[in-house]
Amino acid sequence: MAARRPGTTLSVLLVWMRVASTLVDLDLQKISGFWREVGLASEFNMALDAGMKVEGLFITLSGRNMTVKAAYNNSGSCATEKVVGSGRDVGKFAFPGHREIHVLDTDYEHYAILRVSLQWQGKEFHVFKYLTRSLDREDEPGFWRFRELTADTGLYLVSRHRRCAKLLKEVSPHPSVCTEDPSPGSAEP
């Protein structure tokens, strides 16, 4: 049984109310490219303790479809998954397996905040994700926006190696934000 903090429904509703105005001017084409997962927030401990941890995403858009290639760290080994979702509403995409990604906030160049919803064992789970374009920086203004949106949700900051995320960064159209050497022989600190 998943451990859960009290007030889950209220917390999700409060976050939704805080971001409702953000969605009006969302330009989805600008969300394409490399993103590194930096933070998570969820009421469910299980969502934070997943065995395979996302390190990076590479997003492409074609019409109403969003393709997400995710790089995972699975106990020290890198794995990737590619899924295609279809657009539903402004900034909201449905994926196979009862999953949904909703772009809540972004400045397009430095950070994005997503809400990932999924159903598992008949229950709906929400995980808020804080992403940056950089392998090195967390982008403070974006991080404070993430904290503001998830203040009632609980927060778990991701301190992960970036080895798996680098695999996706190498194909990114945003190479100017990568300051690390992503070559195969580079050493990870």
Residue pairs with C-beta under 8 A, 6 or more apart in sequence:
2 44
2 45
2 46
2 47
2 123
2 125
3 44
3 45
3 46
4 43
4 44
4 45
5 11
5 43
5 44
5 154
7 43
7 152
8 43
8 44
8 126
10 152
11 43
11 152
11 153
12 43
12 126
12 153
14 152
15 104
15 115
15 128
15 149
15 150
15 152
15 153
18 148
18 149
19 104
19 105
19 113
19 149
22 104
22 105
23 90
23 91
23 103
23 104
24 90
26 90
26 91
26 103
26 106
27 108
28 61
28 66
28 87
28 91
28 103
29 61
30 106
30 108
31 59
31 61
31 103
31 106
31 108
31 112
32 59
32 60
32 61
32 173
33 58
33 59
33 133
33 172
33 173
33 174
34 56
34 57
34 58
34 133
34 168
34 169
34 171
34 172
34 173
34 174
35 56
35 57
35 58
35 59
35 112
35 131
35 132
35 133
36 55
36 56
36 57
36 131
36 132
36 133
36 134
36 135
36 162
36 165
36 169
37 54
37 55
37 56
37 57
37 129
37 130
37 131
37 158
37 160
37 165
38 130
38 131
38 132
38 138
38 143
38 157
38 158
39 129
39 130
39 138
39 143
39 146
39 155
39 156
39 157
39 158
40 47
40 48
40 127
40 128
40 129
40 130
40 155
40 156
40 157
40 158
41 127
41 128
41 130
41 146
41 150
41 153
41 154
41 155
41 156
42 48
42 125
42 126
42 127
42 128
42 153
42 154
42 156
43 126
43 153
43 154
44 125
44 127
46 125
47 125
47 127
48 156
51 74
51 75
52 72
52 73
52 74
52 79
53 72
53 73
53 74
53 158
53 160
54 70
54 71
54 72
54 129
55 71
55 72
55 73
55 78
55 160
55 161
55 162
55 163
55 164
55 165
56 70
56 71
56 162
56 164
56 165
56 166
56 167
56 168
56 169
57 68
57 69
57 70
57 71
57 131
57 168
58 68
58 69
58 71
58 168
58 171
58 172
59 66
59 67
59 68
60 66
60 67
61 67
64 86
64 87
65 84
65 85
65 86
65 87
66 84
66 85
66 86
66 87
66 93
66 101
67 82
67 83
67 84
67 85
68 82
68 83
68 84
68 85
68 95
68 101
69 80
69 81
69 82
69 168
70 80
70 81
70 82
70 83
71 78
71 79
71 80
71 164
71 165
71 167
71 168
72 78
72 79
72 80
72 81
72 164
73 160
73 161
73 163
73 164
78 163
78 164
78 167
79 164
80 167
80 168
83 95
83 96
83 99
84 95
85 93
85 94
85 95
85 96
85 99
85 100
85 101
86 93
86 94
87 93
88 94
88 100
91 102
91 103
91 104
92 100
92 101
92 102
92 103
93 100
93 101
93 102
94 100
95 101
97 118
98 118
98 119
99 116
99 117
99 118
100 116
100 117
100 118
101 114
101 115
101 116
102 114
102 115
102 116
102 117
103 112
103 113
103 114
104 113
104 114
104 115
104 128
104 149
105 112
105 113
105 145
105 149
106 112
106 113
107 141
107 142
109 133
110 132
110 133
110 134
110 139
110 141
110 142
110 177
111 130
111 131
111 132
111 133
111 139
111 141
111 142
111 143
111 145
111 146
112 130
112 131
112 142
113 128
113 129
113 130
113 131
113 142
113 145
113 146
113 149
114 128
114 129
114 131
115 126
115 127
115 128
115 129
116 126
116 127
116 128
116 129
117 124
117 125
117 126
117 127
118 124
118 125
118 127
119 125
128 146
128 149
128 150
128 153
130 138
130 142
130 143
130 146
132 138
132 139
132 142
133 172
133 174
133 177
134 177
134 178
134 179
135 162
135 165
135 166
135 169
135 177
135 178
135 179
135 180
135 182
136 179
136 180
147 155
161 188
162 180
162 188
163 188
166 180
166 182
169 178
169 182
170 182
172 178
180 186
